[in-house]
């Protein structure tokens, strides 16, 4: 047939990257995106003083106020569309819209401010969205064993906890690969099929 292409169109999969303020979501998406990543970063101003805690990330001067967006083609059959959530609690009302239709989530954690991870973990557990927890290794941060991070956040044993460097493309790809394994495992679960979970 004239004009017909045998080129495979990859399946589009929506993935959310979440976590608290300053955990590295924008960096994570930017490190792996094959397109120019979209971000909605704005300068941190005096207006946020007393509202957004910068304890542990005092040098941070810009923050996401709506979303980050990027894309990575894992192989010719699948493309991941990455949506990063804002980390501040006052923008959490955006999460429902950003998560709608997502197959899975990466929750980033910073061991210097582990308490910032609770809101995201609680949210995705309540939503029933498969997720992995990725501990972003920051320069100069004390190294904490992954088992200790799991205990601190009260994560179930089936939730993967791994470390990453959000600046490194290979490390980010590994985290996304672990998430896809988790999504496939959850969706293939006989229990989920029995109750009709999508």
Secondary structure, DSSP 8 states (H G I E B T S, - for coil): -TT-------EEEEEEEE-STTSSHHHHHHHH-SS--EEEEEE--GGGTTTS--TT-TT--EEEEEEEEEEEEEETTEEEEEEEE--SGGGGGGHHHHHTT-SEEEEEE-GGGGGGGHHHHHHHHHHT--EEEEEE--TT-----HHHHHHHHT--TTS-EEEE-TT-HHHHHHHHHHHHHHHHHHHT-HHHHHHT--
